[in-house]
Amino acid sequence: MTYDHQKIEPKWQKYWEKESLYRGIDFSKKEKRYILIEFPYPSGERLHVGHGRSYCCLDAVARLRRMQGYNVLFPIGWDAFGLPAENYAIKTGIHPSITTKENIANAKKQAKSWGLSFDWEREINTTDPDYYKWTQWIFLQLYKKGLAYKKEIPVNWCPKDKTNLADEEVVAGKCERCGTPVERRMQSQWLLKITAYSDRLIDDLKSVDYREDIKAQQINWIGRSVGAKIKFKILDHKSEITVFTTRPDTLYGATFLVLSPEKAQDYLDLIASDKRSGVADYVKKALNKSELQRQEELKDKTGVFTGLFAQNPFTGEKLPVWVADFVLSGYGTGAIMAVPAHDQRDFEFAKKYDLPLKEVVKNEKESRFPNEAFEGEGTLINSGQFDGLQKEEAIDKITQFLEQKKMGEGAVDYKLRDWIFSRQHYWGEPIPIIFCRNCWEEKSEKQKKEAREGYDFSKIDGKEHAVVTVSEEELPVGLPFVENYKPTETGASPLAEIKKWVEVHCPICDSQARRETDTMPNWAGSSWYFLRYLDPKNDKRFADRKKMDYWLPVDWYNGGMEHTTLHLLYSRFWYKVLADLKLVPGIEPYAKRTSHGVVLGPDGQKMSKSRENVVNPDEVVVEFGADTFRLYEAFMGPFEQTIAWDPKGVLGVRRFLDRVWKAQQEVVSRKLTVDSGELKRKLHQLIKKVEEDTLSLKFNTAIAEMMKFTNQLAISNYQLSIEDWEVFLQVLAPYAPHLAEELWHGLGERDSIHRQPWPKHDPKLIAEETVTIVVQVNGKMRGKLELPAGIREASVTELAADLDSVKSHFYGKKVAKTIFIPDNLINFVIS
């Protein structure tokens, strides 16, 4: 027995839209819940099953929260500027302004066909001038605060996409989007000073509920290192080399110094003529590689001796100075002291070039020196007055001594770089900056001398031009229509060819000036979109402050792990800047962040047209229905894990829904007023289980429990009252909204099931079957579990280990022993 989803689902979608069922109400007296999914790129591929995983599951959360009485905001929009849309336009030969509009219409139709409960009245589009006016406005606030500047830097150039890429967009030396090997070149770029917020971006993670691996990715990407800067005098010269190290305790073991190729350029004039050309050639070749490529080639270390020697400030020993491409300019000072006895990378380099090794940390149990470097902790030896000290005390005392003798100082360094913000592409937000030669010439000599390059002025064709901001009244700077929107071979933006647009009168002196022709990256519009949802039609400010005070922070934000070190970091940075300007409440935009796993093709491989394993969600919806698609996306496996699409699983979910359809007819035909106590108990267990699992990302087990209940219902010959059957439909509604609505109205109900309160389970009905199990780590209570009496140790172990309050204590450690007392306690002993 089956139901006609093609008839039922469109009917209820129209009804929900007509009733404005899913509007978030500003300033409602109800407690708010702002639930956010990452808005999609409207590329030509439409929405795919990966979108469905996040959207359908978080939709179930939003629907449950509404039924629980919360005022829910669950918005949608389109991240429509940037490479995905532009590449599709280039591929089809149709202008991006046309393809983007068409693709948004297609994706919107898809999203509605899935029955997603978005508040469509708040829909946004990053290519809408009314939207990007405020993206440009926020950029100007960054500039005025000294956080946006222009500088000629080595950039990652993708020869296929013909654009510069941020470091985060280069994966294994290749373009993140197209897989083409990346080249290095020098180019004048706008950068945002995200590094000024490094500490806060790490420290403020303590105030939010992010999954531990998400926090760890952000912390590792920023890469905060505490150590010391140490000065090494270059012998026979007045110059010195300053290094940054996290291990000043090993200073006595330094046997040579290594400069990055970038840093080596500062010392070329000091190098003797017989060695200078060889060093220069090495530096030139190294700079043609991206930093990531250099890191990937670490197995085959290369270097060149400069002929220079520096002096160890503690021992007076002569240390040869080398140049090697494994040293990166962006970390520390671009120079390192090499301690080959206690750093494996230095050890391998020293072995290759026959450089000395000197042991200064002793650990009889763990060290395998001289067979390999010992990087662990131990007792200092061969370290003069510091012999016998352990690592932490040695670091403190040596750093203090360096400072006293003015040989160095304590320091903190970061791996994070400033965000390369400009792109030489057409399809993006124009940067609201004008360059004026006349304004520069009118400055006094004193003003010119004090002017900062990249902020107060920029050089164009070798001549200084004053940097002038477009006045806020003139925003937005509209993106002009151009016939040829393809990127250029020279690296200049296609906008540079539009003379009428480029040439403009300076807003300060009214003389001839020129616009900035670079555009913003696709990360710009997504760095603040969650704010615009709160007030999408406001033309006076990016969002009303009172609305922000009501809705923020976002209560639950779900997205892909691939955006943890890109979008998530960037948007947190922008929010902190706006918070410093007193424009938004609080210090963090998202109270909670979760991520979903990737959906692979049925063959277990990443979906691609070449493999012919792409699953089209539209086909699934047409053949099996939106509710089947939604349920399968939630049921296919643990939400956080990568899962392969299984057509048999889709069929199994559809059969479950058909059984629900049949069950209603069976229940109604029996007209019971009192049902069996056992089924009643199972129903109340189901209410509790589905609620808890939905709010803890265990969507698959929530659906499994519903399937189990319908099986038990059939076995009991459908001995359930209509009143309790209605309760079951309410539990089903967040996951299968169309079928639940159809069956609900089939029982004579007139209002939507999605306006009904979430049923409350009766603790008395399930109390006798459950026990409270205390969860401990090393004897300290870290949580509790309400579980069926008599549950086996293996099940308790799995559930206890999955508690967030327990997982955080497992990080980097091993469970040495598990102590289990049935129906009472489980204790993990970790080491």
C-alpha positions, 0 to 999 in steps of 0.5 A: 500500500503506497501513497501518491507523493506527487499529488500530496507534496506540492499541495502542502508546499503551497499551503505552507507558503500561503499560511506564511507558516515559517516566518521568524517574528522580530521581537516575539515574546517567545524565546528565539532560536536562530538556526543557520545553514551555509547558503549555497553557491548558485552554480550550474550544477544546482543543489546536490545531495550534499546540500540536502544532508545539511539542509534536511537535517537542520530543517528537522531541527528548525521544525522541532524547535517551532513545535517546542514553542520557540520563535525560529529564524531559519533563513536562506539566500544565495552566495552568488558572486565569485569563481563558481558562478563565473566559471559556469558562465565561462563554460556556457558562454552566457553572461554571469548576470544571466546564468546566476539569475537562472541558477538561483531560480532553479535552486530555489525551485529545488529547495521548495520541492524538498519542503524546507521550512525556510523564511523566504521573506528574508531571502538575500542575494550577494549580487544584489546592489542593495546587498553588496552596498553594505559589503562595500560599506563594511570594507570601508570601515575595515579600511578606516580602522587600518585593517585594509591595505594594498601591498605588492606580495608574492601571490598564488596564481591559478593559470586556469582560473586566471586569478590569485588565490588566498593561501587557504584556497591552495590545497597540496600545491593546487587550486582548490577549485580546479586542481591546476598546479599553482604558480607564484608571482608578484602582484599588488593586492589588497589585504585585510589585517586578520592577523591583528585578531589572532589572539582573540580568534583563538581565545574567544573559542572558549566562549562558544559551543563548537565541536572540538575538531572544529576548534582545533582546526581554527587554533592550528590554522592560526598557529600561535607559538610562544617563544623568543626572538634571538639576535645573531651577529654576522661576523665581519659585518655590522648586520645581524640575523634575528630568529624566532624559536619556540625552543630557546632552551636549545640555543647551546645546540644551534650549529647553523642558521637558515634563511628563507629565500625571501629573507635571503634577499636582504643579505645578498649584498653581504655575500662574497661575489664568488657565492652571490650568483649561486645564492641568487639563482637558488633564491629565484628558483625557490620563489617560483614555488608556492610555500605549500609546494616547498613544504611538500618537497621537505623529503628532498631538502635543498639548500645553499651556503652563503659563505657568511657566518654568524655568532652564537650569542651564548657560546661565541661559536661560528655558525654557517649561514645557509639558505633553504626553501623549507624555511618560510618567510611568513612564520617567525622572522623568516630565519631559524637557528638550526638545532639538528640534535633536537629537530628532525628537519634540521637533523636531516638537513645537517646529515645531507650537508655534513653539518655538526650536531650537538646534543643539549637535551638528555633523556636516557629513556626516550632519546634515540640520538644520534640515530635521529633527533630527540624532540622531546623533553629532558635535562639540559646538558652542554648548556653552561650555567643552565645545565640540569634544568628541565624544559619549561624552567630552562625556557624561562631562565634563558629568555630572561637572560637574553633580555637582560643581555639585550640579545633577544626577547620573549615573543609570540608568533603566528602561522596565520597570514593577512587575508589576500582580499582582492581578485582580478576577476569580473564577477565580484563586488567592486572595491570602493577605492579611487586613486588620485594623482592630483591629491598626492601632488597637492600634499606637502613634502612632510605629508608625503614623507609621513604617508604610508604606502598601501594605505595613504597612497599606492603606486600605479605605473611607478607613480604615487596616487593618493588612496581615496575612499568612495563616499558612503553616499555614493555606495554601491559602486555598481558592477558594470555590464561588460561583454568580455567578462573572461579573466585576462592573461596579464592578471589585470581585471576585465574591469580595467578595460572599461575606460568609461567606468575606470576614469572618474572624478576624484570626490575630494579634488574633482580632478581626473582619477581612476577606480580600483579595478580589482574585485572582492573574493567570494568570501566577502559577501558570506562574511556577514550574510547572517546579519543581513537576514535579520533586516534584508530590506533596510536601506539605511544600515546593514541591519537594525541594531534592535533586531540584531540585539534580539536575534544574535548570536546565531544559536546553531550554525551548520556547514562543511568542514572545508569552510572551517579555516576559510569562511568560518574564520573570516566571518568571525574576524569581520564580526569582531571588527564590527563589535569593536566599532559597537555595531553588533552585540557580543564578541562571537557571531555563532554560539554553536557550530557543527559540521556534516560529513560528505556524501559519496557516490554509490560506488564509495567515490567522490561524486563526479560526472566523469565517474558517472556516479552523481546522484541527482536529488531531483530524480529521487524526489520525483520517483520517491518523494521529498519526504523519502529524500529528506528521511534518507539524508538523515538516516543514511549514517552518522551525520558527522561521517562521510557516507556513500549513497545507497539506492537500496537505503532510499527504497527502504525509507520509502517502504517505511513511509508506506507502512506509516500510510497503511498504519493510519488506515489500520489504526482508524479502522479499529477506533480504539479509545484505549491502547495497550500499555506496552505500546503507550510506553514505547510511544513515550520512549519514542518522543523522548528519544527523537527529541534528544537525538534530533538536538544532538545530531543523531538523526539516523537513530531518531529515524531508526526508533520511528521505524522500530515503533511502526514495526512494533505497532504492526506486530501488536495488530495496530492496538493504538488509539487515534489520539496516540497515533496523532502523537506519533504523527507529531513526532514524525512531522519534523522529518516527513512534513508532507506525509505527516500533514496529509495524515493529520488532516486525514484525521479531521484536524484543520490546523497545520500539524506544524503549528502543534506543540511538541508532545511531552513524554510522561516520565512515569511511563518510562521511569521503570525501564530506565536507569541513570548511569554516571560517566566518569573520567579518571574518577571525576564525573563528566556526565550522566546517561539515562538508559534502559535498565540492563543495557550492555557494557559495550553500548554504554561505553559507546554512548558515554565516549560520545558525550561532548563533556567526555570527548574533550578529555580524550583529546591526544590521550588513550583509554588505559582501562574502563571500569563498568558497574551495570546500571550504575557507573562507567569510569574511563581511566586515561593516560 
